[in-house]
Amino acid sequence: ERDTMNVTAPLKALIAANSPANTLMGGRVYPGVLEQESASPAAAINVVTARPTNSKTTASTLDRVTVQIDIYATTYAATAGAAAAIRTALDYTTSGSLTHVEFEDQQDMFSAKPELFRIMQTYSIGYK
């Protein structure tokens, strides 16, 4: 069984490889939750679902993984700018075991930290 949590590192690498996204995010893309004292903008990546694409005779060689990325910043404009940069860095890309990254959805969300704005993005990823 493959470790679908491995999608986080390649996604972080794709963001870092995109100059505008890397300039805005400065490496502040974390698995699970934000670091305690994160500067902003910052983002957290979570695997929401991992579904196999089984064949009639063998186990799945390609999973469809749904990933949620929560982007936080101190102003709505900064949050929206970081979200747009991350989408540009990730949408319709491939990288190693990620066969296809596709943007699915974006929503303004409530932030548990009142000093931060939050935008949630969802991506569908082919993972082999």
ChimeraX attribute file (.defattr): number of C-alpha atoms within 10 A of each C-alpha:
attribute: neighborCount
match mode: 1-to-1
recipient: residues
	/A:1	6
	/A:2	11
	/A:3	8
	/A:4	17
	/A:5	14
	/A:6	14
	/A:7	23
	/A:8	20
	/A:9	14
	/A:10	15
	/A:11	22
	/A:12	22
	/A:13	16
	/A:14	19
	/A:15	25
	/A:16	21
	/A:17	12
	/A:18	15
	/A:19	14
	/A:20	17
	/A:21	23
	/A:22	21
	/A:23	13
	/A:24	20
	/A:25	22
	/A:26	16
	/A:27	16
	/A:28	18
	/A:29	27
	/A:30	19
	/A:31	18
	/A:32	15
	/A:33	13
	/A:34	19
	/A:35	14
	/A:36	6
	/A:37	6
	/A:38	14
	/A:39	14
	/A:40	20
	/A:41	25
	/A:42	25
	/A:43	29
	/A:44	20
	/A:45	25
	/A:46	18
	/A:47	19
	/A:48	12
	/A:49	13
	/A:50	18
	/A:51	14
	/A:52	15
	/A:53	13
	/A:54	12
	/A:55	9
	/A:56	6
	/A:57	6
	/A:58	8
	/A:59	11
	/A:60	15
	/A:61	13
	/A:62	18
	/A:63	20
	/A:64	20
	/A:65	21
	/A:66	21
	/A:67	24
	/A:68	20
	/A:69	24
	/A:70	27
	/A:71	29
	/A:72	28
	/A:73	23
	/A:74	16
	/A:75	15
	/A:76	15
	/A:77	11
	/A:78	17
	/A:79	24
	/A:80	19
	/A:81	17
	/A:82	26
	/A:83	28
	/A:84	14
	/A:85	20
	/A:86	26
	/A:87	19
	/A:88	16
	/A:89	22
	/A:90	22
	/A:91	16
	/A:92	13
	/A:93	16
	/A:94	18
	/A:95	15
	/A:96	10
	/A:97	14
	/A:98	20
	/A:99	16
	/A:100	18
	/A:101	22
	/A:102	17
	/A:103	17
	/A:104	13
	/A:105	11
	/A:106	16
	/A:107	11
	/A:108	15
	/A:109	13
	/A:110	12
	/A:111	13
	/A:112	9
	/A:113	9
	/A:114	9
	/A:115	10
	/A:116	17
	/A:117	22
	/A:118	26
	/A:119	21
	/A:120	19
	/A:121	22
	/A:122	21
	/A:123	21
	/A:124	19
	/A:125	25
	/A:126	21
	/A:127	25
	/A:128	15
